[in-house]
């Protein structure tokens, strides 16, 4: 029987929190499992991972702690774009690794489920989706 961190406390010595790169790979994998029609709404979406939101974001949102924000959508949703508008930056989702890891440590959800939840909600709220719509999208993603 192989040793796991749960069966052998010393096995935890080799377990590390995912790096920024590993976290970004996970986020892209989670995004790829979202329903195709939902991903299609996100044409050109860029997913970025950083440890924390910038001070500018914290100030703009009126947040007191860098742990108060798990993710952020920046951009203009596909339904709101205009061909006559000037060239626009791509839509971006920011995932904040340290606040997500902190949230994960305090809850009984898997890290992948939390990342999926943050991705779906950051995109979904921007498109005006209801909480029920977003829950159905998360469920469809497995």
VMD Tcl script that draws the C-alpha trace (Angstrom):
set ca {
  {0.00 0.00 0.00}
  {1.46 3.37 -0.97}
  {1.87 6.04 1.63}
  {-0.27 9.15 1.37}
  {-0.17 12.29 3.49}
  {-3.33 11.09 5.23}
  {-1.91 7.67 6.14}
  {1.62 8.84 6.88}
  {2.16 12.30 8.36}
  {5.81 12.27 7.22}
  {4.60 12.08 3.61}
  {3.48 15.72 3.97}
  {7.16 16.73 3.79}
  {7.06 16.36 0.00}
  {3.71 18.10 -0.56}
  {3.89 21.74 -1.59}
  {1.31 24.36 -2.52}
  {1.04 24.76 -6.28}
  {3.37 27.37 -7.76}
  {2.06 30.25 -9.86}
  {2.79 28.24 -13.03}
  {1.14 25.07 -11.68}
  {-1.86 27.11 -10.57}
  {-2.17 28.67 -14.04}
  {-2.04 25.21 -15.66}
  {-4.79 24.05 -13.29}
  {-6.90 27.11 -14.11}
  {-6.54 26.50 -17.85}
  {-7.52 22.84 -17.38}
  {-10.56 23.85 -15.34}
  {-11.54 26.42 -17.98}
  {-11.19 23.80 -20.75}
  {-13.74 21.58 -18.92}
  {-16.38 24.31 -18.77}
  {-19.27 23.87 -21.24}
  {-18.40 24.91 -24.78}
  {-21.17 27.51 -25.05}
  {-19.88 29.19 -21.89}
  {-16.28 29.19 -23.13}
  {-17.46 30.61 -26.46}
  {-18.74 33.71 -24.62}
  {-15.17 34.24 -23.48}
  {-13.52 34.58 -26.87}
  {-9.95 35.77 -26.42}
  {-10.09 35.47 -22.62}
  {-6.69 35.57 -20.93}
  {-6.33 33.82 -17.58}
  {-3.62 35.25 -15.33}
  {-2.50 34.07 -11.92}
  {-0.79 36.22 -9.35}
  {-0.18 35.74 -5.66}
  {-2.27 38.76 -4.64}
  {-4.28 41.58 -6.21}
  {-2.38 44.83 -6.71}
  {-2.71 47.70 -4.24}
  {-4.52 49.62 -6.99}
  {-7.18 46.88 -7.27}
  {-7.55 46.71 -3.49}
  {-7.96 50.49 -3.26}
  {-10.39 50.64 -6.20}
  {-12.58 47.92 -4.65}
  {-12.30 49.30 -1.12}
  {-10.83 46.09 0.28}
  {-8.85 46.05 3.49}
  {-6.86 42.86 2.96}
  {-5.18 41.23 0.01}
  {-6.89 38.00 1.14}
  {-10.37 39.48 0.53}
  {-10.35 38.88 -3.23}
  {-10.06 35.45 -4.89}
  {-10.41 36.56 -8.49}
  {-11.26 39.45 -10.78}
  {-12.68 39.89 -14.27}
  {-11.26 42.83 -16.22}
  {-12.59 43.68 -19.65}
  {-15.74 44.02 -21.68}
  {-17.97 41.00 -22.15}
  {-18.68 39.76 -25.65}
  {-22.33 40.95 -25.63}
  {-21.18 44.48 -24.79}
  {-18.43 44.82 -27.40}
  {-18.88 47.11 -30.35}
  {-17.17 46.86 -33.72}
  {-17.00 50.65 -33.80}
  {-15.22 50.86 -30.44}
  {-11.50 51.56 -30.37}
  {-9.11 48.63 -30.04}
  {-9.62 47.05 -26.64}
  {-7.42 45.04 -24.36}
  {-8.35 41.36 -24.12}
  {-10.73 40.21 -21.41}
  {-8.78 38.90 -18.44}
  {-9.52 36.79 -15.43}
  {-7.14 37.23 -12.54}
  {-6.93 34.39 -10.04}
  {-5.17 35.21 -6.80}
  {-3.29 32.13 -5.66}
  {-2.63 32.95 -2.02}
  {-6.21 34.03 -1.15}
  {-7.56 30.95 -2.96}
  {-5.15 28.69 -1.06}
  {-6.16 30.40 2.19}
  {-9.85 29.85 1.38}
  {-9.12 26.21 0.48}
  {-7.40 25.65 3.84}
  {-10.55 26.79 5.68}
  {-13.12 24.86 3.62}
  {-13.84 21.27 2.67}
  {-13.91 21.81 -1.10}
  {-11.22 20.59 -3.47}
  {-8.82 23.15 -4.86}
  {-10.04 22.41 -8.40}
  {-13.66 23.03 -7.37}
  {-12.73 26.38 -5.83}
  {-10.81 27.45 -8.95}
  {-13.80 26.43 -11.12}
  {-16.15 28.37 -8.86}
  {-14.02 31.52 -9.03}
  {-13.60 31.27 -12.81}
  {-17.31 30.71 -13.46}
  {-18.36 33.51 -11.11}
  {-15.87 36.05 -12.42}
  {-17.02 35.41 -15.98}
  {-20.69 34.81 -15.15}
  {-21.38 37.89 -13.09}
  {-19.89 40.01 -15.85}
  {-22.34 38.50 -18.35}
  {-25.28 38.95 -15.99}
  {-25.80 35.25 -15.33}
  {-27.82 34.26 -12.29}
  {-26.37 32.22 -9.46}
  {-28.50 29.28 -10.67}
  {-27.02 29.61 -14.19}
  {-23.50 29.63 -12.75}
  {-24.23 26.64 -10.51}
  {-25.44 24.70 -13.57}
  {-22.26 25.61 -15.47}
  {-20.10 24.46 -12.56}
  {-22.07 21.21 -12.32}
  {-21.68 20.60 -16.07}
  {-17.92 21.08 -15.71}
  {-17.77 18.31 -13.12}
}
mol new
graphics top color blue
foreach p $ca { graphics top sphere $p radius 0.5 }
foreach p [lrange $ca 0 end-1] q [lrange $ca 1 end] { graphics top cylinder $p $q radius 0.2 }
display resetview
